[in-house]
């Protein structure tokens, strides 16, 4: 359970960081 929860938490954190990077790239392209 702990390993699975940690893995899910890691994936969520990575997805959040990736989303922020993509958002910055899109904004820089528009600007």
PyMOL commands that set and color helices and strands:
alter all, ss='L'
color gray80, all
select helices_A, chain A and resi 2-30
alter helices_A, ss='H'
color red, helices_A
deselect
rebuild
show_as cartoon
